Every structure is written in structure tokens, then in C-alpha cells.
């Protein structure tokens, strides 16, 4: 047999050629990438911290090198089928049934009886889902849950899948048509009859759709607070809030609040900050629209206030104004319009804290790029690089004091003050 470094193609008995192994420089590349993965794995076994993003990137590059361009393109082309199978497992009840069964196996026949369907259909979509490790296949047409399916079954996680299916997939199917007809706008100007891809596809805005569909709004409000659980370090650990916000003068009822969380949804970020830092005195206030705040009770230690971020900020001189994943909803022009109200309310000791993606200018992680495209399709918004963040904030008379980061974490906390 020819050595792996020279063998390029094999031939099936019917004469159709197919790739069998990598060759030449490709084989050298695979070996180099495999060594890189092995080096990172060895560091971890010796308790040397390795950023997860670096490890994943090395593994992904190795996979791409091994599969080659034909298999790579075919795999990416068929990924929507994985999404369809996952949605079917969620909404048919199979996901919850298997998770509730506590990692004990159930057959396709048993699952089919529980949801009143054909066991063949169960076997067909579970064939994909076991291959991508969402479930474990433990025998012929027999399955059990694992850590991945248990995570997906957590409250709010399946709502994220439903939102993507309801919004992003139809827009994605429409992108080519919008491009060909000259209706695909990056930053549309509505006065010129230009609209973002969401409106072009659905003929309504995301917010109006949510207002008109209570079930969808419930999914949205359930998903948003937990969407990055397990994916991120809390903002108050990236930014040393335990020391930076432990300041005298913000603890009295008649004094300005310690923390104002603008667009803070149900109050999750402010609440967890208070729980993690009980020594820090001061009021924490969450501001959001009325229809969002009324869906749940205020968490302990957190006040709530109905507020539209595009109107003058009623709270003056707070120690910190906090925005998590808010400005990525908007382009720079709209972000400046929103931020102006916060800047006007800031005092000389106030800080603006922005918890969001801070993308590198080169070699951005795929997750950050994916979020960026999603925000454009939904809202003509954007994720920003550090340079883009600095330019935006400096245009409003703010000075970026520091961009706080944790190694291997795509999100950062930008700390800015008035000049």
C-alpha cells in the first residue's frame, strides 16, 4: 500500500473515485494540528489552564484538515437537518421524556407509545441526534439522555431553539432573494423605504411581533436571562465589582443608587450581583419596558422602574449605569441616541459599564461572528470590536478607562467615564 503521504485517491469497484486519506502537505498539516491538540491536552492534564476557545479552535482546525474541502462543504450544507431533528425532539416531548427518565434507556417503540407516533420516525431523527451527541445510542433503536440533552432541557434553553426557528431560519431562507432584488440593507434608512432583514421578511418589527404573540414573548423573556449560562463569566467577576463599586455615599435611601441596570429584563444580572457581593451597600435598580417587568416579581434586593432607554434618564448621578447585551441591538447612530440620555445623567463619579462582546480585530471566534450576523438580521444591530467600541463611546465625550477581560472569554466589560 502506498504511504499516507502520497496516497490521494482510491477507486471503488464501479470506478468512481473517492478520497481515502490526506496527502502531501495536507498530511503534514494534519500532523501539525494533531500535535497542537495533544500539547493543549497535555497542559490540561498537568493543571495548566488552557483557554477553552484556544482548545476548541485547535480541534476544529484539525477536523477541517482531516475531512477536506468536499466533506467540509457537505457537512455545512446539511447542518439545517440537525436543527430540524433537534426541534422535533424538543417539541415532540422526546427530549423531556428521556431526561426525566434519568439516563435509563428507552426504546423507539416505548418513546413512540408515549407521544403517539410511529417508532420509525423516532429512529430516523434520533439517528442524527445520537451522531451529534445530543443523546446516547445504547442499543438497536434504544436511547438515553446525557449531559448535553440535560442541558438543553433546562428552563429557557429550548426557548432559544424555538426563537431561532421562528426568526432566523426564515430570514436566512430569504437572504438571497433580498440580495438579488436590492432589498438587503446593512443599516437601513426607513425614511428612504429601507428596512432591516427581519421587517423585509415578516413585514413587522421584532418588538411588534412579540407584543402580538404572548407565547412568543414568554419564550423570549424566559430565554434572554439564561441564554449565556455556562458560556460566560459573570460581569461582576470580569469587572472587579467587589472592590470598584464598594464606595461610600451610595448606601443611603436618599442618595443616588449604586447600580442602574438599563434594559435589565427581569433583574437577573442585578440580583446575582447583589447576592455575590453582600458587603456592597447601595440600591440596585432595574429599568425596562412595562410589558417585560410585569412578567415576574422583582428579585430580592432589587428595585424596578418602567423606563424606555430612548427617553431622558430619570436617575441622576448613579455610581454605575450598566448595560448588558443592549447596544448590540442597534447600529452606531441609534446607539448614540440611546447613550446620550445616559451620558447626560452621569455625574463626575459615575461609570458606564457595558457587558457585551468585544471582538478581536482579527481571528474572531465563530461565536462572536455568529452573534454579529444574528443581530444584523434581526435588528440591523451589530457586535463590535474594541476599536469600534472606543470610537462609539469617544464620539459621546466618554473616555474608555479600561476594557476588562478574562482569558478565553469573548465578552468583556467596558468601563467608561465622562471626560
N, C-alpha and C positions, 0 to 999 in steps of 0.2 A: 504494500500500500504506500502511496506517496505520502511524504511527511505533511503535517498540517500547514507548514509554512508555504507549501507550493500547491497543494490540492485546492482547486477553486470550485469546480462543478462536478456533480455526479449526474448520471443519466438513469432514469427509470426504465423499466423494461419496454415501455411504449415509446421510448425515445425522447420524452420530454425532459429537458434539463431542469435541474433544481439545485439551489445552493446547498452544500453539505457542511462545509466548515469555512472559517475565515482564512485568509491567506495573506502572505507577504507583509506589507506594512500594517494591514489590519490586524494580523495576528500579534504583531509587536505592540500595537495599541491596546489590544485586549489584555496582554500580559502586563503591560504597564499599569493599566487601570485596575486589574485584579490585585496587583501588588499594593496599590494605593488603598484599596478597600481593606486588604489584610493588615496594612500598617495601622489604619484607623481602628480596626477591630482589636488589634494588639494593645493599642493605647488604652482602650476602654477596659480591657481585662486587667490592666495594671492601674486602674482607678485614675487614669489621666483624663480629665474632661475633654470630650470632643463635641463641638457644636453639632447638634442634630442636622442642621441644614447642610453642613460640610459632608457629613457621613452619607446623607441621602443623595446629595449631588454626585458623590463618587459612585454609589451603587447604580444610580440612574444612568450615568455615563457608561458604566460597564455594560449594563443591559443593552443600551442602544448600540454599543460597539459590537456586541455578540449577535444581536438579531439582524443587523444590517439594514440598509435602506428599504428594501422591499417589505420585510416583516414589520419594520417600524411604521411605515406608512399604512400598511394594512391594519395594524393594531390600533393606531389612532383613528382610522376611518370607522372602525366598528365599536368604539367606546360608547356611543349613544345606546347601544343594545344592553350594555352593562347597567346603564341608568334605568332603562325600561324595566329590566329584571328586578332591580332594587326597589323601584317604586311599586312593582307588583307584590313583592314580598312584604312591603310596608302596609299597603292598603288592603291587601287580601287578609291580613292578620297573621300570616305565617311568621313574620319576624317576632311578634309579641308572643305567639304560642310557643315557639322554640325557646325564647329567652325565659319565659315563665316556667318552662319545663326543667330549668336548672342544669343545663348541659347533659341531660339524659336524651338519648336518641329517640327520634320519631321517624316512622317510615312515610313515604309519599302517600301511601294509602291512608294512614292514620291522619295525616295533615289534610288530605282531601276530604275525609269524612267530617272533620271539624269545620271546614269552611265551605262545604258543599260544592266541590268542583271535581274535575277529572284528575286522577293522580298523575296522568301523563303530563298535564300542564305543570304540575308541581315539579316533576322530574326535569322538565325542559328548562324552566327558569332557575332551578337550583343547580343545574349543571354549570351555569355561568357563575352563580354566586359562590359556589364552593371553589371554583377555579380562581376566583379573585379573593378568596379567603374571608368572605363575609360570614360564611358558615363552614362547618367541617362535615365532610362526607365520611361516614364511618362504616359504610357497607353499601350493598346494592340498594339504590333509592332510599337511603337512610341517612338522616342528618341530625346534627346537634348544633347548638349555639356555641360561640366562642367570644373572646374579649371584644372583637370588632362588632359583632352583632349586638352584644350587650351595650356597647357604647351608643350605637345607633338607636337603641330602644330607650335611651334616657330621654326625659322630658325635653321637648323642643327640638331634638336632633332631626326627627323625621319631618317636622315642620319645615326645616331648611330644604330638604329634598323637594317637598311639595311646592315651595316658593320658586325654586329654580325651575321646576317643571312648568309651573303656571306662567312664569315670566320669561326666563332666559331662553328656554328652548324654542318657543315660538318666535322670539326676536331673532335668534340665531338662524332659524329657517328663512327669515325674511331679509337678512343682511344683503345677500347677493342681489335680490330684486331692488332693494333700496339703492344699492351702489349703481346698478345698471340704469336706473331711472333718475339718477341725480338727486335722490332724496336721503342720502346718508350723510348726516351732518355731525361734526365733532362738537362744535359749540354753536348750536343753532340760535338764530335771532328771530324770535317769534313775530316781531313786527314786520319781518320780511316773509312771513309764511313758512319759516323753517321750524322743524320740531325734532326732538330727540328720537332715537330709535324706538323707545317704548311707545311714545304717542303715535309715531308713524305706523306702528304695528297694531296697537289696540284702540287708537282713536280716543284715548283718555289718558289722564296722568296716573302715575302710580298711586298718588295720595287719594285722588278721586275714586279709583278702583277700590282702595282699602276702605274708604268711607262707605261705599255702596255694597260692600260684601263683609258682613260681620264675621263670618267664619274665616275668611282670608285675613282679616285684621287680627283675629285672635291668634292665628298661626304666626303672623308677623310679630306681634308683641311677645309671643311665647319664645320665638326663635332668637330675636335680637339680643336679649340679655345673655344668652348662653352660647351664642354662635362661635365664640372663640375659646370656650372652655377646653382645657387640655392643650391648646395651641399657643398659649401666650403666658407670659409672666404678668401678674397684676401690675397696673401702672404705678401703684404706690411702693412697689419693690424695685421697678426700673428707676423711677424718680424717688430719691430718699425722703419720702414724705414724713417719715417718723422724726426726722430732725429738721428738715427745711420748713415744715408747716407748724412746728411746735413753737409758736410765737405768742408772746404775751399781748393782750389787748384785743383778742378776738374771741374771748370766752364769755363775755358779759351779754345778757339778753339784749341790751340796747346798743351794743357795739355792732359793727359790720360783721357778717358771717365769716367763718373760716373758709368754707368751700361752697361755691355755687356751681352745680353740675348742669350745664346748659344742654338741653336736648337729652336728658338723662334717663328717658324711658321710665321704668318703674322704680328706679332708685338703687339698682343693684350695685353700681360702682361706688356710690357714696356710702351705702350701707356696709359693704365689705371693708372699705377703707376705715370706717369708724370702728368696726369690730376688731380689725387687725391693729389698730392704734388707739387703744382705750385711754392712753395717757395724754393724748392731744385733746385739749378742750376747745370748744367752739361749735357754732351751729353749722350744719350741713344742709343745704337747700337744693332740691332737685327741681328743675324747671322743664316743663314740656307742655304739649297741647292737651286740652281738657279731655279729649276722647282717649288719649293714651293714659293719663293719670287715673281716670276713673275706673280702669280695668283691674286695679288691685289696691290694697291698703298700703299706706306708707310704711316702709320698713322701720324697725325700731331705731330711734336716734336720728331720723331724717325728716326734715320738713319738706313740703311740696308746694309748688306755686305754678299756677297756669301762666304760661308765657310763650309768646311767639318770638323766636330769635331774630326776626327781621324788624322788630319794633324796639323802641328805646328800652335799655336795661334798667329795671326799677331798683336794683340793688347796687348801691354805690360803694366803692372802696373795699370790697371783699379782699381777703388775703389771697385767695386763688379762685380764678374762673377756669373751670375745667370743661373741656370738650373732647369727648371720646367718639371717634368714628363719625363725626358730624360734618366736617368741612369736605370730606371726600364725596359728599352728596352734590357738591356744587363746583362749577368752574371758578376761575380766579375772580371774575367780575362779581358774581353772586357771593362768593366768599368774602370779598372786601365789603360788600354791602352789609352782610351779616356781622362781620367782625367789627365794623365801625361802631356799632352800638355797645359792644363790649369794651372797646378801647376808650370810648367816651366815659364809661362808668369806672374805669380803673383809676386807682389812686397811685401815689408815688411808691407805695409798698406792695401794691398788687402785682400778682404774677398771672400770666395766661399760661395754662398747661394744656397742651394738645397731645392726646394719646392717639396715635394713628400710624399707618405705615410710613416709614421713612426709607424710601427705596435707594439703593446704591445707583450711581450713575452708569455703571457697567456691571455685567454679570448679575442682574437682578434675579432673585429667586422666582420660580414659576408661580408660587402662591401670590406674591405681590403683583406680578403682571396679570394674573387671572382676576384678582380683585379690581385692578385698574380698568380692565376691559368691561367687567361687570358693571362698575359704576357709570361708565360711559353709556352702555346700552340702556341702563335703567333711567339715568337721570342727567346725562351729559356731565357727570361728575368725573373725578379723577383721583387716583392715588399719586403722591408726589415724592420726588427725590428730595434730598436735603437741600440742594441748591434751589429747587422750586419753592420749598417751604420758606427759606430765608428771603427770597425775592418777594413772596407774597406778604410776609409779615413786615418786612422793612418798608414796603410801599405804604404801610399804615402808620409809620412812625414808631414801630416797635423794634426793639433790639433783641435778637436771639441770644440769651445768656448761655445756654448750653442745650445740646441735644443728648439726652440721657438714653443709654442703650444697655442691653445685656447681650453678651456674645451669643451669636446663633439665633437671636430673636429678631424677626423682621420689623416689628413695631418698635417705636421709640416714643419718648415723651419730650416734647419740645417746650422749653421754658423761655418765655419772653416777657419783657417788661417795657414800659414806656421809656423812650429816650429822655 
